[in-house]
Amino acid sequence: MKKSNKAFQFRIYPTEEQKELFAKTFGCCRFIYNQMLSDKIEEYKKTGKMLKTTPAAYKKEFSWLKEVDSLALANVQLHLERAYRNFFERPEIGFPKFKSKHH
């Protein structure tokens, strides 16, 4: 008996409220990534050492970051650390780049 694989595709249509939450989350994630990358670059230029920060440190200064899911922001930190690790292990990959709203 031959086994066949089946796949189902579903299309979801978020409500206006959900669309707004998605936009806020993506915007905050981009902001945190760029802010953390900028701070890491600045710290390295000043001291020659790597800065270790968390998104929670930015919530004090930017209170609007509390509106989005903290796990999404925590994942941004992991992605930035992975980008740095990849750069130092394989420099041909290139230095981490700032995120743009349009790309």
N, C-alpha and C positions, 0 to 999 in steps of 0.2 A: 504494500500500500504506500503510495507516494504522499508525502506530507506537503501541503502547500502553505505558504506564508500569506497571511492577509494583513492588510494595512488599512487603517481608517484615518481619514483626515477630517478635522473639525475646524471650523472657522468660528472664532468668538468675536463678539462685538461689544467692546467695553462701553459702559455708560459714560456720560460726560464727567461724572465724579471720578471714575476710574482713570479716564484719560488724563485728567488733571493730576491725579496722584502719580501716574507713570511719568508725566512730564517733569513734575517736581523731583521725583526720585532720580531720573536720568540727569537732570540739571545739577542736583546736589552731588551726585557721584562724580560728575565731570569736574565740578568745583573743587571737591576734596582731593581728587587725583592731582589736579593742577597745583593746588595750594601745597600739598605734601611734597610734590616734586620740586616746586620752587623753593620751599624751605630746606629740603635736602641739599639742593645745589648751593644755596646761600651758606648753609652751615659748613659744607665741605670747603667752600672758598675761604671762609673765615678760619676754621680750625684744622682742616684736613681730615676730619673724622666724619663718620656717617651718622646722621641724625635719625633717631628712632622715635617716631611719634605715632599716635593713634587718632582716629577720627574724633574720639571723645574730647581730646584736647581742644579741638576747634569748635565744639558745641558751646563752650563758654563765650567765645568771641562772636560766633555767628549763631544766634539762638534759633534761626529758621531751619537749621539742620535737624532740629529735634522733630520736625514734622514728618520726616521720612523714616523708613525702616532702618534700624541700626545695623542689621545684618548686611544690607546692601552696601552701607558705608564701610563695614568691616571687610567685605570682599574687595573693595577698592584698594584698601591697604595691602591685602594679599597680592593683588594683581601688580601693584607698584613694586613690591618687594621681589616678585618673580621677574619683573622686567629688569630690575637692577641685577639680580642674580644671573639672568641670561646674558646681560651685557658683559659682566665680568668673566663669565665662563667662556663665552664666545663673542668677542668684541665685534666680529663682522656683522652681527645682528644689528648693532647700532645702539646708541644711547636712548633711554626712554624719551618719548616725545610728549608734548603737551596735547591734551585732548581738545578738539574743536567741536563746536555745536553742529557744524555742517558736515563733519566726516565721521 
